[in-house]
Amino acid sequence: MANIKSAKKRILVTETRTARNKAIKSEVKTMVKKVYAAIDSKDQEAAKAALKAAISTMDKATSKGVYHKNTTSRKISRMQKAINEMA
């Protein structure tokens, strides 16, 4: 355990940020699963609606620094491609 006051604070701040990032990542994963579930059920309208919600969630995560912008772009592109191939 840290003895220095600033080191103790860093530990607390790291725990707080880790919890926040974990919650955000979990939300993104849930939204992505909903998109792929709609794609698997061959429901294009539901897939498009789920994609819109997923993009919003992923963009928020990117703006908070949880994901790199290229990672978000790649995941969105793959989901969009999967939806377009349904038609």
N, CA, C and O atoms as CSV, one atom per row, in Angstrom:
chain,resi,resn,atom,element,x,y,z
A,1,MET,N,N,0.841,-1.184,0.000
A,1,MET,CA,C,0.000,0.000,0.000
A,1,MET,C,C,0.880,1.238,0.000
A,1,MET,O,O,1.950,1.260,0.608
A,2,ALA,N,N,0.412,2.263,-0.689
A,2,ALA,CA,C,1.177,3.494,-0.809
A,2,ALA,C,C,1.214,4.245,0.522
A,2,ALA,O,O,0.263,4.218,1.302
A,3,ASN,N,N,2.337,4.911,0.753
A,3,ASN,CA,C,2.503,5.713,1.969
A,3,ASN,C,C,2.349,7.202,1.687
A,3,ASN,O,O,1.952,7.966,2.567
A,4,ILE,N,N,2.657,7.610,0.477
A,4,ILE,CA,C,2.636,9.024,0.122
A,4,ILE,C,C,1.208,9.435,-0.233
A,4,ILE,O,O,0.474,8.698,-0.891
A,5,LYS,N,N,0.837,10.621,0.218
A,5,LYS,CA,C,-0.537,11.094,0.044
A,5,LYS,C,C,-0.945,11.145,-1.432
A,5,LYS,O,O,-2.046,10.727,-1.791
A,6,SER,N,N,-0.063,11.651,-2.273
A,6,SER,CA,C,-0.399,11.765,-3.701
A,6,SER,C,C,-0.559,10.385,-4.346
A,6,SER,O,O,-1.380,10.203,-5.245
A,7,ALA,N,N,0.228,9.424,-3.881
A,7,ALA,CA,C,0.117,8.061,-4.412
A,7,ALA,C,C,-1.207,7.432,-3.996
A,7,ALA,O,O,-1.830,6.706,-4.772
A,8,LYS,N,N,-1.635,7.715,-2.760
A,8,LYS,CA,C,-2.926,7.215,-2.296
A,8,LYS,C,C,-4.054,7.805,-3.144
A,8,LYS,O,O,-5.002,7.111,-3.510
A,9,LYS,N,N,-3.932,9.089,-3.446
A,9,LYS,CA,C,-4.956,9.744,-4.267
A,9,LYS,C,C,-4.981,9.132,-5.667
A,9,LYS,O,O,-6.054,8.901,-6.225
A,10,ARG,N,N,-3.822,8.873,-6.227
A,10,ARG,CA,C,-3.760,8.285,-7.569
A,10,ARG,C,C,-4.467,6.927,-7.591
A,10,ARG,O,O,-5.150,6.594,-8.560
A,11,ILE,N,N,-4.303,6.154,-6.532
A,11,ILE,CA,C,-4.960,4.849,-6.452
A,11,ILE,C,C,-6.475,5.022,-6.471
A,11,ILE,O,O,-7.175,4.300,-7.182
A,12,LEU,N,N,-6.985,5.978,-5.692
A,12,LEU,CA,C,-8.426,6.226,-5.649
A,12,LEU,C,C,-8.952,6.711,-6.996
A,12,LEU,O,O,-10.001,6.262,-7.459
A,13,VAL,N,N,-8.216,7.630,-7.622
A,13,VAL,CA,C,-8.638,8.178,-8.915
A,13,VAL,C,C,-8.639,7.082,-9.977
A,13,VAL,O,O,-9.538,7.019,-10.815
A,14,THR,N,N,-7.625,6.220,-9.936
A,14,THR,CA,C,-7.539,5.121,-10.898
A,14,THR,C,C,-8.717,4.163,-10.731
A,14,THR,O,O,-9.286,3.709,-11.723
A,15,GLU,N,N,-9.081,3.856,-9.511
A,15,GLU,CA,C,-10.229,2.977,-9.265
A,15,GLU,C,C,-11.516,3.599,-9.793
A,15,GLU,O,O,-12.345,2.906,-10.382
A,16,THR,N,N,-11.686,4.906,-9.585
A,16,THR,CA,C,-12.883,5.604,-10.061
A,16,THR,C,C,-12.960,5.568,-11.576
A,16,THR,O,O,-14.007,5.254,-12.143
A,17,ARG,N,N,-11.855,5.889,-12.231
A,17,ARG,CA,C,-11.823,5.899,-13.688
A,17,ARG,C,C,-12.018,4.495,-14.269
A,17,ARG,O,O,-12.696,4.320,-15.281
A,18,THR,N,N,-11.421,3.509,-13.618
A,18,THR,CA,C,-11.560,2.127,-14.083
A,18,THR,C,C,-13.019,1.697,-14.032
A,18,THR,O,O,-13.514,1.049,-14.955
A,19,ALA,N,N,-13.700,2.054,-12.962
A,19,ALA,CA,C,-15.119,1.698,-12.827
A,19,ALA,C,C,-15.948,2.392,-13.905
A,19,ALA,O,O,-16.842,1.781,-14.490
A,20,ARG,N,N,-15.654,3.664,-14.171
A,20,ARG,CA,C,-16.383,4.406,-15.194
A,20,ARG,C,C,-16.152,3.805,-16.571
A,20,ARG,O,O,-17.096,3.603,-17.336
A,21,ASN,N,N,-14.895,3.521,-16.882
A,21,ASN,CA,C,-14.569,2.955,-18.186
A,21,ASN,C,C,-15.203,1.583,-18.371
A,21,ASN,O,O,-15.664,1.248,-19.462
A,22,LYS,N,N,-15.226,0.796,-17.309
A,22,LYS,CA,C,-15.814,-0.543,-17.385
A,22,LYS,C,C,-17.309,-0.453,-17.673
A,22,LYS,O,O,-17.833,-1.230,-18.472
A,23,ALA,N,N,-17.992,0.479,-17.036
A,23,ALA,CA,C,-19.430,0.660,-17.260
A,23,ALA,C,C,-19.695,1.104,-18.693
A,23,ALA,O,O,-20.634,0.625,-19.329
A,24,ILE,N,N,-18.882,2.006,-19.197
A,24,ILE,CA,C,-19.058,2.509,-20.563
A,24,ILE,C,C,-18.799,1.393,-21.574
A,24,ILE,O,O,-19.560,1.234,-22.528
A,25,LYS,N,N,-17.735,0.626,-21.372
A,25,LYS,CA,C,-17.426,-0.478,-22.283
A,25,LYS,C,C,-18.534,-1.521,-22.276
A,25,LYS,O,O,-18.881,-2.073,-23.320
A,26,SER,N,N,-19.085,-1.788,-21.101
A,26,SER,CA,C,-20.166,-2.757,-20.987
A,26,SER,C,C,-21.389,-2.288,-21.769
A,26,SER,O,O,-22.037,-3.084,-22.450
A,27,GLU,N,N,-21.704,-1.006,-21.674
A,27,GLU,CA,C,-22.844,-0.437,-22.405
A,27,GLU,C,C,-22.637,-0.550,-23.910
A,27,GLU,O,O,-23.564,-0.890,-24.644
A,28,VAL,N,N,-21.412,-0.263,-24.371
A,28,VAL,CA,C,-21.112,-0.362,-25.804
A,28,VAL,C,C,-21.270,-1.805,-26.272
A,28,VAL,O,O,-21.870,-2.056,-27.318
A,29,LYS,N,N,-20.740,-2.745,-25.512
A,29,LYS,CA,C,-20.839,-4.156,-25.891
A,29,LYS,C,C,-22.294,-4.601,-25.981
A,29,LYS,O,O,-22.660,-5.352,-26.885
A,30,THR,N,N,-23.125,-4.141,-25.046
A,30,THR,CA,C,-24.539,-4.487,-25.056
A,30,THR,C,C,-25.208,-3.960,-26.316
A,30,THR,O,O,-25.991,-4.669,-26.948
A,31,MET,N,N,-24.904,-2.714,-26.687
A,31,MET,CA,C,-25.505,-2.119,-27.878
A,31,MET,C,C,-25.064,-2.861,-29.141
A,31,MET,O,O,-25.869,-3.080,-30.046
A,32,VAL,N,N,-23.806,-3.243,-29.200
A,32,VAL,CA,C,-23.302,-3.969,-30.367
A,32,VAL,C,C,-23.973,-5.335,-30.464
A,32,VAL,O,O,-24.314,-5.782,-31.559
A,33,LYS,N,N,-24.165,-6.002,-29.327
A,33,LYS,CA,C,-24.847,-7.303,-29.323
A,33,LYS,C,C,-26.268,-7.167,-29.842
A,33,LYS,O,O,-26.755,-8.050,-30.548
A,34,LYS,N,N,-26.945,-6.064,-29.500
A,34,LYS,CA,C,-28.311,-5.848,-29.973
A,34,LYS,C,C,-28.342,-5.698,-31.488
A,34,LYS,O,O,-29.260,-6.187,-32.147
A,35,VAL,N,N,-27.334,-5.018,-32.043
A,35,VAL,CA,C,-27.267,-4.859,-33.503
A,35,VAL,C,C,-27.113,-6.219,-34.164
A,35,VAL,O,O,-27.850,-6.542,-35.095
A,36,TYR,N,N,-26.170,-7.015,-33.695
A,36,TYR,CA,C,-25.922,-8.313,-34.315
A,36,TYR,C,C,-27.085,-9.289,-34.081
A,36,TYR,O,O,-27.337,-10.158,-34.916
A,37,ALA,N,N,-27.789,-9.152,-32.962
A,37,ALA,CA,C,-28.971,-9.989,-32.724
A,37,ALA,C,C,-30.055,-9.656,-33.745
A,37,ALA,O,O,-30.722,-10.558,-34.252
A,38,ALA,N,N,-30.239,-8.370,-34.052
A,38,ALA,CA,C,-31.228,-7.962,-35.052
A,38,ALA,C,C,-30.811,-8.435,-36.439
A,38,ALA,O,O,-31.658,-8.821,-37.244
A,39,ILE,N,N,-29.511,-8.407,-36.722
A,39,ILE,CA,C,-29.013,-8.884,-38.014
A,39,ILE,C,C,-29.266,-10.392,-38.138
A,39,ILE,O,O,-29.696,-10.869,-39.188
A,40,ASP,N,N,-28.998,-11.133,-37.067
A,40,ASP,CA,C,-29.205,-12.583,-37.088
A,40,ASP,C,C,-30.675,-12.956,-37.268
A,40,ASP,O,O,-30.994,-13.985,-37.863
A,41,SER,N,N,-31.564,-12.115,-36.750
A,41,SER,CA,C,-32.997,-12.389,-36.889
A,41,SER,C,C,-33.561,-11.855,-38.209
A,41,SER,O,O,-34.766,-11.918,-38.449
A,42,LYS,N,N,-32.676,-11.332,-39.057
A,42,LYS,CA,C,-33.050,-10.844,-40.395
A,42,LYS,C,C,-34.057,-9.689,-40.353
A,42,LYS,O,O,-34.851,-9.524,-41.278
A,43,ASP,N,N,-34.024,-8.901,-39.293
A,43,ASP,CA,C,-34.935,-7.762,-39.159
A,43,ASP,C,C,-34.152,-6.480,-39.448
A,43,ASP,O,O,-33.482,-5.937,-38.570
A,44,GLN,N,N,-34.247,-6.009,-40.683
A,44,GLN,CA,C,-33.420,-4.881,-41.115
A,44,GLN,C,C,-33.804,-3.576,-40.413
A,44,GLN,O,O,-32.930,-2.781,-40.070
A,45,GLU,N,N,-35.089,-3.351,-40.200
A,45,GLU,CA,C,-35.523,-2.113,-39.537
A,45,GLU,C,C,-35.026,-2.059,-38.095
A,45,GLU,O,O,-34.544,-1.024,-37.634
A,46,ALA,N,N,-35.146,-3.176,-37.391
A,46,ALA,CA,C,-34.664,-3.231,-36.008
A,46,ALA,C,C,-33.146,-3.075,-35.974
A,46,ALA,O,O,-32.599,-2.446,-35.068
A,47,ALA,N,N,-32.476,-3.648,-36.961
A,47,ALA,CA,C,-31.015,-3.549,-37.022
A,47,ALA,C,C,-30.580,-2.106,-37.234
A,47,ALA,O,O,-29.626,-1.644,-36.609
A,48,LYS,N,N,-31.280,-1.392,-38.117
A,48,LYS,CA,C,-30.937,0.013,-38.359
A,48,LYS,C,C,-31.177,0.870,-37.124
A,48,LYS,O,O,-30.385,1.759,-36.814
A,49,ALA,N,N,-32.273,0.600,-36.423
A,49,ALA,CA,C,-32.562,1.344,-35.198
A,49,ALA,C,C,-31.519,1.046,-34.123
A,49,ALA,O,O,-31.058,1.949,-33.425
A,50,ALA,N,N,-31.154,-0.231,-33.999
A,50,ALA,CA,C,-30.139,-0.621,-33.013
A,50,ALA,C,C,-28.786,-0.029,-33.375
A,50,ALA,O,O,-28.017,0.365,-32.498
A,51,LEU,N,N,-28.495,0.032,-34.689
A,51,LEU,CA,C,-27.225,0.609,-35.129
A,51,LEU,C,C,-27.145,2.088,-34.770
A,51,LEU,O,O,-26.101,2.568,-34.330
A,52,LYS,N,N,-28.238,2.800,-34.957
A,52,LYS,CA,C,-28.255,4.225,-34.636
A,52,LYS,C,C,-27.961,4.447,-33.154
A,52,LYS,O,O,-27.180,5.328,-32.795
A,53,ALA,N,N,-28.590,3.645,-32.299
A,53,ALA,CA,C,-28.356,3.743,-30.853
A,53,ALA,C,C,-26.917,3.353,-30.512
A,53,ALA,O,O,-26.286,3.974,-29.657
A,54,ALA,N,N,-26.406,2.322,-31.185
A,54,ALA,CA,C,-25.043,1.862,-30.917
A,54,ALA,C,C,-24.020,2.921,-31.323
A,54,ALA,O,O,-23.045,3.154,-30.609
A,55,ILE,N,N,-24.245,3.559,-32.466
A,55,ILE,CA,C,-23.317,4.598,-32.928
A,55,ILE,C,C,-23.262,5.737,-31.923
A,55,ILE,O,O,-22.187,6.246,-31.608
A,56,SER,N,N,-24.423,6.133,-31.422
A,56,SER,CA,C,-24.478,7.204,-30.436
A,56,SER,C,C,-23.686,6.836,-29.182
A,56,SER,O,O,-22.899,7.635,-28.676
A,57,THR,N,N,-23.901,5.634,-28.695
A,57,THR,CA,C,-23.205,5.173,-27.491
A,57,THR,C,C,-21.698,5.085,-27.721
A,57,THR,O,O,-20.905,5.474,-26.864
A,58,MET,N,N,-21.314,4.568,-28.890
A,58,MET,CA,C,-19.888,4.415,-29.190
A,58,MET,C,C,-19.207,5.773,-29.355
A,58,MET,O,O,-18.066,5.948,-28.930
A,59,ASP,N,N,-19.897,6.727,-29.967
A,59,ASP,CA,C,-19.319,8.065,-30.124
A,59,ASP,C,C,-19.114,8.742,-28.774
A,59,ASP,O,O,-18.124,9.446,-28.575
A,60,LYS,N,N,-20.042,8.533,-27.853
A,60,LYS,CA,C,-19.884,9.095,-26.509
A,60,LYS,C,C,-18.677,8.472,-25.812
A,60,LYS,O,O,-17.904,9.164,-25.150
A,61,ALA,N,N,-18.527,7.161,-25.967
A,61,ALA,CA,C,-17.387,6.473,-25.355
A,61,ALA,C,C,-16.074,6.985,-25.949
A,61,ALA,O,O,-15.081,7.143,-25.238
A,62,THR,N,N,-16.078,7.243,-27.255
A,62,THR,CA,C,-14.876,7.746,-27.918
A,62,THR,C,C,-14.537,9.144,-27.427
A,62,THR,O,O,-13.369,9.458,-27.193
A,63,SER,N,N,-15.550,9.982,-27.270
A,63,SER,CA,C,-15.301,11.359,-26.830
A,63,SER,C,C,-14.772,11.401,-25.394
A,63,SER,O,O,-14.084,12.347,-25.010
A,64,LYS,N,N,-15.096,10.374,-24.605
A,64,LYS,CA,C,-14.602,10.298,-23.230
A,64,LYS,C,C,-13.242,9.623,-23.140
A,64,LYS,O,O,-12.658,9.528,-22.061
A,65,GLY,N,N,-12.740,9.154,-24.281
A,65,GLY,CA,C,-11.401,8.564,-24.294
A,65,GLY,C,C,-11.365,7.093,-23.944
A,65,GLY,O,O,-10.290,6.545,-23.700
A,66,VAL,N,N,-12.515,6.441,-23.913
A,66,VAL,CA,C,-12.538,5.016,-23.572
A,66,VAL,C,C,-12.071,4.183,-24.759
A,66,VAL,O,O,-11.361,3.191,-24.591
A,67,TYR,N,N,-12.478,4.595,-25.973
A,67,TYR,CA,C,-12.065,3.918,-27.197
A,67,TYR,C,C,-11.328,4.894,-28.098
A,67,TYR,O,O,-11.591,6.096,-28.073
A,68,HIS,N,N,-10.411,4.374,-28.890
A,68,HIS,CA,C,-9.743,5.180,-29.905
A,68,HIS,C,C,-10.715,5.409,-31.052
A,68,HIS,O,O,-11.551,4.553,-31.338
A,69,LYS,N,N,-10.610,6.559,-31.710
A,69,LYS,CA,C,-11.583,6.890,-32.759
A,69,LYS,C,C,-11.538,5.903,-33.920
A,69,LYS,O,O,-12.571,5.634,-34.534
A,70,ASN,N,N,-10.363,5.359,-34.234
A,70,ASN,CA,C,-10.276,4.388,-35.334
A,70,ASN,C,C,-10.953,3.070,-34.967
A,70,ASN,O,O,-11.541,2.412,-35.826
A,71,THR,N,N,-10.872,2.691,-33.715
A,71,THR,CA,C,-11.540,1.475,-33.253
A,71,THR,C,C,-13.044,1.623,-33.411
A,71,THR,O,O,-13.722,0.720,-33.903
A,72,THR,N,N,-13.555,2.766,-32.989
A,72,THR,CA,C,-14.990,3.026,-33.110
A,72,THR,C,C,-15.416,3.030,-34.566
A,72,THR,O,O,-16.431,2.432,-34.924
A,73,SER,N,N,-14.645,3.700,-35.405
A,73,SER,CA,C,-14.973,3.770,-36.831
A,73,SER,C,C,-14.983,2.389,-37.460
A,73,SER,O,O,-15.865,2.080,-38.261
A,74,ARG,N,N,-14.015,1.558,-37.109
A,74,ARG,CA,C,-13.928,0.209,-37.655
A,74,ARG,C,C,-15.138,-0.632,-37.252
A,74,ARG,O,O,-15.716,-1.332,-38.083
A,75,LYS,N,N,-15.517,-0.563,-35.985
A,75,LYS,CA,C,-16.651,-1.351,-35.501
A,75,LYS,C,C,-17.958,-0.889,-36.152
A,75,LYS,O,O,-18.791,-1.713,-36.530
A,76,ILE,N,N,-18.134,0.427,-36.281
A,76,ILE,CA,C,-19.341,0.960,-36.914
A,76,ILE,C,C,-19.392,0.541,-38.374
A,76,ILE,O,O,-20.446,0.160,-38.884
A,77,SER,N,N,-18.260,0.613,-39.037
A,77,SER,CA,C,-18.197,0.243,-40.451
A,77,SER,C,C,-18.576,-1.220,-40.646
A,77,SER,O,O,-19.306,-1.548,-41.581
A,78,ARG,N,N,-18.099,-2.088,-39.789
A,78,ARG,CA,C,-18.402,-3.512,-39.910
A,78,ARG,C,C,-19.883,-3.797,-39.663
A,78,ARG,O,O,-20.483,-4.636,-40.335
A,79,MET,N,N,-20.463,-3.091,-38.694
A,79,MET,CA,C,-21.888,-3.289,-38.439
A,79,MET,C,C,-22.721,-2.774,-39.610
A,79,MET,O,O,-23.682,-3.420,-40.027
A,80,GLN,N,N,-22.347,-1.605,-40.138
A,80,GLN,CA,C,-23.069,-1.035,-41.275
A,80,GLN,C,C,-22.981,-1.944,-42.482
A,80,GLN,O,O,-23.962,-2.127,-43.203
A,81,LYS,N,N,-21.800,-2.518,-42.705
A,81,LYS,CA,C,-21.608,-3.439,-43.830
A,81,LYS,C,C,-22.488,-4.679,-43.674
A,81,LYS,O,O,-23.086,-5.147,-44.643
A,82,ALA,N,N,-22.565,-5.207,-42.453
A,82,ALA,CA,C,-23.380,-6.383,-42.189
A,82,ALA,C,C,-24.861,-6.097,-42.457
A,82,ALA,O,O,-25.577,-6.944,-42.990
A,83,ILE,N,N,-25.308,-4.904,-42.085
A,83,ILE,CA,C,-26.697,-4.524,-42.331
A,83,ILE,C,C,-26.964,-4.356,-43.826
A,83,ILE,O,O,-28.009,-4.770,-44.329
A,84,ASN,N,N,-26.014,-3.749,-44.526
A,84,ASN,CA,C,-26.180,-3.540,-45.966
A,84,ASN,C,C,-26.198,-4.856,-46.721
A,84,ASN,O,O,-26.872,-4.963,-47.746
A,85,GLU,N,N,-25.477,-5.857,-46.245
A,85,GLU,CA,C,-25.450,-7.158,-46.910
A,85,GLU,C,C,-26.733,-7.955,-46.691
A,85,GLU,O,O,-26.975,-8.944,-47.382
A,86,MET,N,N,-27.557,-7.527,-45.728
A,86,MET,CA,C,-28.830,-8.200,-45.481
A,86,MET,C,C,-29.784,-8.003,-46.672
A,86,MET,O,O,-30.551,-8.900,-47.023
A,87,ALA,N,N,-29.719,-6.823,-47.276
A,87,ALA,CA,C,-30.682,-6.469,-48.342
A,87,ALA,C,C,-30.466,-7.278,-49.606
A,87,ALA,O,O,-31.190,-7.099,-50.585
